[in-house]
Amino acid sequence: MGIYMAKWIWKFGEFEIYHSLMLHDRRQQYGYPEPVVWKMYAPEPVVVFQKKVTTAGGVFRIHACGHVSTTIQTGSKLWETEKYGGKTEIALKAGTVTVQIRVSNLKTFPCLFVEGVIESDESWEADDLSMNFEPVGTDSLFMDREKTPEIFPFSYAPISYRKKEKLENGVLFDYGKETFAAVRLLHLTDQKVQVNFGESQEEALDHDWSVIHFLQEPKEGELSYAPCAFRYLYVSDEGAEAEAEYEYLPLEYRGNFQCEDELINRVWHVAAYTFRLNCREFFLDGIKRDRWVWSADAYQSLFVNRYLFFDPEIEKRTLIALGGKAPFKRHINTIMDYTFFWFIGIKEYYQTYGDRKFVRQILPQMKEVMAFCEGRESDDGFMREKQGDWNFIDWAPMDKEGALCGEQILYGKALECYGDLLKAAFSKDIENESRPVDTKQEQGLELAEGYGRKARRLYELIKEKFYDKEKEVFIDSFESGRRNVTRHSNILAYLFLPCSEKQKKDIYEKVILNEAVRQITTPYFKFYENQVHCLEGNGRLLEESIRKYYGSMLKTGATTLYEEYDPAMKGAEHYAMYGNPYEKSLCHAWSASPIYLLGAFRLGVLSTDVAYETFDVRPDLGDLKWFCGKVPVPGGVVEVCANEKEIRVWTDVSGGTLWVEGKAWELVAGKETVVKIRHLSF
Amino acid sequence: MGIYMAKWIWKFGEFEIYHSLMLHDRRQQYGYPEPVVWKMYAPEPVVVFQKKVTTAGGVFRIHACGHVSTTIQTGSKLWETEKYGGKTEIALKAGTVTVQIRVSNLKTFPCLFVEGVIESDESWEADDLSMNFEPVGTDSLFMDREKTPEIFPFSYAPISYRKKEKLENGVLFDYGKETFAAVRLLHLTDQKVQVNFGESQEEALDHDWSVIHFLQEPKEGELSYAPCAFRYLYVSDEGAEAEAEYEYLPLEYRGNFQCEDELINRVWHVAAYTFRLNCREFFLDGIKRDRWVWSADAYQSLFVNRYLFFDPEIEKRTLIALGGKAPFKRHINTIMDYTFFWFIGIKEYYQTYGDRKFVRQILPQMKEVMAFCEGRESDDGFMREKQGDWNFIDWAPMDKEGALCGEQILYGKALECYGDLLKAAFSKDIENESRPVDTKQEQGLELAEGYGRKARRLYELIKEKFYDKEKEVFIDSFESGRRNVTRHSNILAYLFLPCSEKQKKDIYEKVILNEAVRQITTPYFKFYENQVHCLEGNGRLLEESIRKYYGSMLKTGATTLYEEYDPAMKGAEHYAMYGNPYEKSLCHAWSASPIYLLGAFRLGVLSTDVAYETFDVRPDLGDLKWFCGKVPVPGGVVEVCANEKEIRVWTDVSGGTLWVEGKAWELVAGKETVVKIRHLSF
């Protein structure tokens, strides 16, 4: 036998659809499970796997999640078929045959593992009996036949509480920092036990308003809980003992950042830990609440992941889960802009990893979602709110009358990205793809061109309608007559619309630096605003913002980064949100943006082509005296150290260009490049 | 409290989708479960139920299959909403509010029961979070909050074997006739026990080829089996004892037939029992194998049901299950004609019960399926085989080159029926419908007209292309040049195409009565051929066919009617089919057609309007001396007795007309009408 190569396979997308369904059904709120509020999709119950194989004969063995039935087509006619029913060990004669294995699974989802003379891998195809065979889905996590894809393979480590304290007729356990763990309670003697999980002590002690709490009868003195988020744990039984097991995705920290400012270093590390906790089956919004997958939150996580883990798998899983299945009848998370961010995110994924195979696999769902979007266009091509749409953009006042500027910009960008992705999907490869470019290639490339043109037409129309010539910036609505200016419309225009340099400068000066324009209040949109600051070179604001916002958050005792933070608040006020005392998430992915901003705009490593084929390193000290850090790139890493006197860059990959004081140095793989600084400021 | 009216509700269609999925996954074949070979659909995992209610205040209680979360919208603004999370007892204030209950269920399907100041019933709406609220599904089977729709409510009765015999190192139990029962084996002492179910003794004794068999280790001397079909049961343990519980749908025999020929009477009774065994969650094809739902088999069951049980519920369940869900990407059961029979069957259902509400509820899926069909039309409007289509019509040689005559006829009929159903759905009601006719009524009626026109155009084209002017009958293919004539194309033309009287006469004389044209061999298509015989008044053939075919089948010891039967075969040859010794179904629904044929063409009760608003009674002695029987109709029954001297008809409903010797007698509800015969033959 050759190298052990068999892996679990499934119909592309079904693994993510299944685990997304499980995940979204796990939310607990105020003593009850809380069903998700948007459309969920069920896995296909019956799937056929097939492969045409040529062998010298031999035995293969079938392992499956579900019932199987195998047929082997030995000739070109349908009746030249041998039936093996549910047998799981089958002898193949020498020659070329098509093996079809039908799997039904009504409890989880159909998946298959074949080993022996033939083995299951990416070269197989799957179909839900709709005559639509497509390359299967796989994941490097599932190479072991004993570990089926039905169970998500998290890692586990026992953790201990730091402090145990008797109070309020029970015990309070403090685990020292926010964690995500399965808890087992022992030595319980009370008949009914109240158990409250808390991100804060206040939350853990609140029987009604701790978001995750239970009132249960112990069995043989014990109670067990599925993994959830907490730092504190209150148990209303004075004799209670607790065991906990940290559940996590074993991702390797590949990015890194260090500088002379210990506060910024701490923010980086807390952000990294915050982000790690939120990286699970998918990119989550927050680890306590909702534990759901939000498209625009996930979009930002793509950027953070790139400078921390550089893990394409979680990106793919997230994008597949968000895209759902046909029939697609409502915006992702019910939010219009979130559907558009999904397209932009897939383009970001492709741009980062150059993974054309994935683009091809997710293309049918992109078509489905795009058809939905195009079916909702107004006659003028703009997207206006229809029944069931949530026109979100941000938690902020905006003039949402008629077509909203930000939505049109994102729709234009989605169209452009979809065109680019079609082009990537239908272009010829040098790689050996499992799915050959089909005869429809030309049609596909024409379609790609068409979406490019459509995006450009929409961009022109946006500029015509939303650009206010007097104010020289973008307004929210051209239909209301109010000519309202917000940071949101202008930040999105700056980042996603092909603006002229003058338009960008105007936006920056007349809106972003204009204190009279209402400030951004959410870390979510701060992400975009900080991007603009950095792109405008007004870099010192980054450190200032990190110190002021995150630094003061850490001073309140935060061990992970909050969903939102107002320095003016005191004590438990920090924990309230959405009208409830502890509903705020104290460990929220979108707050991990310093990882990305420091990597992209201080270390300055930015891809300039698909998959870092070429990339720039543009170190910028900003407000710092020195820094040293690592940015992961495909196949390697870029290490960048800078102080006021010199820049040192080392990388093990080629394609990089170091830019210092407007001059370029070609980076050589395996060699350090050192550039001395002439001017104090570069 | 008023009358107890609460019932279980679910998103329309999901009950059938779920039970169809369960049913289709239950097939056992040669020791293994055998997954279904066509596209199955999964239930929606999360559904929102809603109702706008006006109450004087009070408490309601929620019972659900799954997790629930309730919100109550108290004003017109979205934020005027009260959240109750998973609470199951909620106090409602006086006034008008909209109650929304979200239910998630990943294991079965979301369903809901509300009782108290508000109650769940047909007036509620459901949505799968795709902003598409539609009236819920209900079933009179589910009025009890303790009995959820997750379990199909069959009835049970203990049954005993007639004979127990030690042989072949084990025991053979004979239950005297085919049955469908759960079996429990007791007093087992062997470590491993072989258990074979058999419709015949030969099958039960065959360890390899009995279709349903098991080799298992008893637990504490016992083994239990989910209900399945058998007459014989072999257990390879000499000490074995067996208990069995008959599982059945408690339908009332409402039709009836008796005549002087005891053989025909026996056939009628065996057909009734055969049909009863196949009436379960849905109309099954056969009770042993496949136990799947085939569209054209189900179509014929509609007719038998009408003259035996007159149960609209099983018809609705079957039609919903067959229609599947969006996206519809492959023909029902993979067979092109079966998709067309689905439309024709829905029209048949509407015509019989006048149930416009159901037509409206199934309309979205009809639209989906019709869009699929229309997407597969050739440029000339004909339906030609495409990848994945099975062009079936019957197990018989046919010239299938290019467009096949039978498929075009059935497609035309499907278009006509769809047009008729659109008209029914969008017409104004006098009834109080839960779903008001919406503003799109005019568009709907226009669409209906359009499909009517399209059907008529296709009919003309079929006559132009498939009618052979020389042969004066229809040919299978106009593209092959072979001008092949089969009974199939002509029977379908006779029954479904608007043929002239001359064309019908030609078909009857030149094809049906022409022994040179290859005979029909399947009971499936005999159903249609016998219809033609009866419509042509060549009625004596019916008795002849029943005596010859079914009579000799009974003489082989059949206790139910076989899938197929060849009088020339002997012994166990009768049990073989599809290349395996016992794969033939010995209890097959499509063989129950005598129930329909005797009811429709002897008792002669035929609806002439929607829901028997008017109906004809055209008794025909055929080859018999006398008969007496009952035909169920909406709200009552028609009893018809005839002999060579007089006809007696009694009915408790109005609208009937008795036809004797070309003359009409109006039937009066509650009164017997007696007509004396003048001529011996009428």
Contacts between the chains, C-beta under 8 A, distances in Angstrom:
chain1	res1	chain2	res2	distance
A	21	B	45	5.7
A	21	B	106	6.1
A	22	B	106	7.0
A	25	B	45	7.4
A	25	B	46	8.0
A	25	B	67	7.1
A	25	B	104	5.4
A	25	B	106	5.7
A	29	B	85	5.9
A	29	B	86	8.0
A	30	B	85	5.4
A	31	B	85	7.4
A	31	B	86	7.1
A	32	B	67	7.4
A	32	B	69	7.2
A	32	B	85	4.7
A	32	B	86	2.5
A	32	B	87	7.3
A	33	B	67	4.1
A	33	B	86	6.3
A	33	B	104	7.8
A	34	B	67	7.6
A	34	B	69	5.5
A	34	B	85	6.5
A	34	B	86	7.2
A	35	B	46	5.5
A	35	B	66	7.6
A	35	B	67	5.2
A	35	B	68	7.3
A	35	B	69	5.4
A	35	B	102	4.9
A	35	B	103	6.8
A	35	B	104	3.6
A	36	B	46	6.0
A	36	B	104	6.8
A	37	B	102	7.2
A	37	B	129	7.1
A	38	B	129	5.5
A	39	B	46	7.6
A	39	B	128	6.3
A	39	B	129	4.2
A	39	B	130	5.2
A	40	B	44	7.7
A	40	B	45	5.0
A	40	B	46	4.9
A	40	B	104	7.7
A	40	B	129	7.4
A	41	B	45	7.8
A	42	B	42	3.7
A	42	B	43	6.6
A	42	B	44	6.8
A	42	B	45	5.3
A	43	B	42	6.6
A	44	B	40	7.7
A	44	B	42	6.8
A	45	B	21	5.7
A	45	B	25	7.4
A	45	B	40	5.0
A	45	B	41	7.8
A	45	B	42	5.3
A	46	B	35	5.5
A	46	B	36	6.0
A	46	B	39	7.5
A	46	B	40	4.9
A	66	B	35	7.6
A	67	B	25	7.1
A	67	B	32	7.4
A	67	B	33	4.1
A	67	B	34	7.5
A	67	B	35	5.2
A	68	B	35	7.3
A	69	B	32	7.2
A	69	B	34	5.4
A	69	B	35	5.4
A	85	B	29	5.9
A	85	B	30	5.4
A	85	B	31	7.4
A	85	B	32	4.7
A	85	B	34	6.4
A	86	B	29	7.9
A	86	B	31	7.1
A	86	B	32	2.5
A	86	B	33	6.3
A	86	B	34	7.1
A	87	B	32	7.3
A	102	B	35	4.8
A	102	B	37	7.1
A	103	B	35	6.8
A	104	B	25	5.4
A	104	B	33	7.7
A	104	B	35	3.6
A	104	B	36	6.8
A	104	B	40	7.7
A	106	B	21	6.1
A	106	B	22	7.1
A	106	B	25	5.6
A	107	B	107	7.5
A	128	B	39	6.3
A	129	B	37	7.1
A	129	B	38	5.5
A	129	B	39	4.2
A	129	B	40	7.4
A	129	B	330	6.8
A	129	B	334	7.8
A	130	B	39	5.2
A	130	B	327	7.8
A	130	B	329	3.7
A	130	B	330	4.7
A	130	B	388	7.8
A	131	B	329	7.2
A	131	B	330	5.4
A	131	B	387	5.8
A	131	B	388	3.1
A	132	B	329	6.5
A	326	B	326	7.5
A	326	B	327	4.5
A	327	B	130	7.9
A	327	B	326	4.5
A	327	B	327	5.6
A	329	B	130	3.8
A	329	B	131	7.2
A	329	B	132	6.5
A	330	B	129	6.8
A	330	B	130	4.7
A	330	B	131	5.5
A	334	B	129	7.9
A	387	B	131	5.9
A	388	B	130	7.8
A	388	B	131	3.1
